[in-house]
């Protein structure tokens, strides 16, 4: 749902406050309200967070509330479900607003858990794929419960190469090489 008519700049977006706790992404200058996550998506992202913590210090992990500025036709600001930062990026955002701006290093891994519906699928599979590649993010995971798969995208020469994991396929991450997870373990984490 688009909630603004006037196009906002990044600075206007960063200063925007409507007095609510509504979460927005900035897409080509327009505020797009982000609905609450499904419980299934929350459980999957929390499960992955718990697994990442075995190999990555908590200071380098961000869950849902850190903004990532990417470039499209106009500036866009995304709210990934999960990110792994570098030490350099951690130092760049330390003490300030949890926004990764274009002048900062990129995270090394971003995870998006796909919400139901074509609009959400397009956003995660198409738009964010090109935005995250342009931002230089080395690894992008698309966790899709409805399609029962995890698509792991690895950045090679500016474009993502895709590997799909399903069932008992062990997930092979270059960012967390010791991770011992299968696609079914991740997807089952969203079962109640």
N, C-alpha and C positions, 0 to 999 in steps of 0.2 A: 504494500500500500504506500503510495507516494504521498508525502504529507506537506510538501512545500511546492510553491510555484516559482519563486525566484531562485535563480541559481546561486548557490553559496560557494565561496572560495574556501580553501582549506582553513585559513585563519578564522573565517566566520563560523565554520563548522566547529572548530576547536573551542570557540567562545560561546557556542550555542547552549542555552539552558532553557528548557521549557517548563522547569519547575516540577517535572515528574521524574520517575526512574526509568522511563522508556528508553530502550536501547535503539540506536539508529546506526545504519551504515550510510556513508555518503557515496552516492553513485551519480557520476557526471553532474555534480553540483546540486543534486536533490537529496533530501533526507528520506531514507527508506526505513520505515519502522520494522524492527526485527521482532517477530512474535516470540513468546517464551518457547524454549526448547521442549520437545517431547521428553517424557521421563526416560524412554528408551535411549534417546540420544545422550541425555545426561549420564545415564549409567555406562554407556559405551565410552564416552570421553573420560569419565572418572576411572574406569577400569584401565584404560590406556595410560592415564596419568599415574596410577599406582604401579603399572609395569615399568614405565619410563623412569620412575623414581629409583628403581633398582640399579640404574646405570648412569643417571644424570642428576647432578645436584639440584635440589629444589629451587635454588635461586635462578637457575637457567630455564625453568619451565613456567609457561604462562597458560592459564586455563580460562578461556572465554572473555575476559574483560580487558585484554590488551589490544589496542587498535593497531592496525597495520595499514599505512598509507601506500597505495599502489597507484599506478598511472594508467588511465584508460583514455578515452576521448578527452576527458577532464579528470581531475583528481578524484580518486575513489578511496574510501576508508573502509576496510573490512574488519570484522570481528571473528577471527578464527576460533574454532573450538579448543585447539591446543597448539602450542608452539614450543620449540626448543631454541633458545637464544645462544649466541656465543658470549664469551666473557666480555669481549669488546662491546657488544650490543648492550649487555647488562650495565656496563659502566656508562654507556651513552644515555640510557633512560633512567638511571638511578636517581631517586629523589624527586623526579619530575612526574608529569602526567604519563600514564602508561600508554603512550602513543609512539609507535615506531615511524619516524618521519623519513622522507626520501634521503636526507643527508646522513642517516644512520646506517650501519651495516644491516643486512637482512638476517632474519632468523635462519637457522640451518634446516629446520623441519617444521612443516605446518600440517595439521590434521583438520579435515572437515568431515563431520558426520552428516550425511545427507538427510535432510528432512523430507517427508512425503510431498509429492506434487511436482509437476513439470517445471514450474518456475524455480523451485529449489534445486532440482537436478541440473537445469541449465546453468544456474549460478555456480554450482560446485564443479560440474564437469567441463563447462565451456569457458565462462567468463573468468572465474578464479584461476583456472588452469593457465590461461594466457597472461593474466595479471601477475601471478606468482612466478611464472617463468621470466617475464620482463623484469621483475624485482630481483631475480637471481637467486631464488630460494632453491637450494640443492635438492630437497626432497619434499614432496607433497603427497600426502595420503588422502584418499577419498574412501571413507568407510560407508558402505551402502548396505544397510540391513535388508531393504526390500529386494535388492538384487543378489543378496547373499554373497557379497564379494568385497574385497579391499583392493583398490587400484593404487598401486604405488608408482609415483612418477619421479623419475630421476633426471635431473637437469644435465644434458649433454650438449655442449656447443650452443647454448642458448635456447634449446628446445627440450621438452620433456619426452623421455622414453618411458613407455608404459609396461608394467608387469601387473597381471591380475592374479590375486590369491583367493582361492575358494576352499571350502571344506577343511581338510587337514593339511593343506599346503602350508609349510613353514614360511612365515614372512621374513624376507631378507632385506634388511635395512642397512645401507652403507653408513648412515649416521649413528645407528645403535647396532653394531654388528653382533653383539652378544645377546641381543634380544631373542628370547625363545618363546615365540607365540605362533599360533596358527590362526587362520582366518576364522574358523569356527569358534575358537576361544573368545576372540574379540566380539564376534557377532552375538554369541550366547550371553555375553555380559549384559546385553540389553533386554534379556528375558526377565520377566517378573515372576 
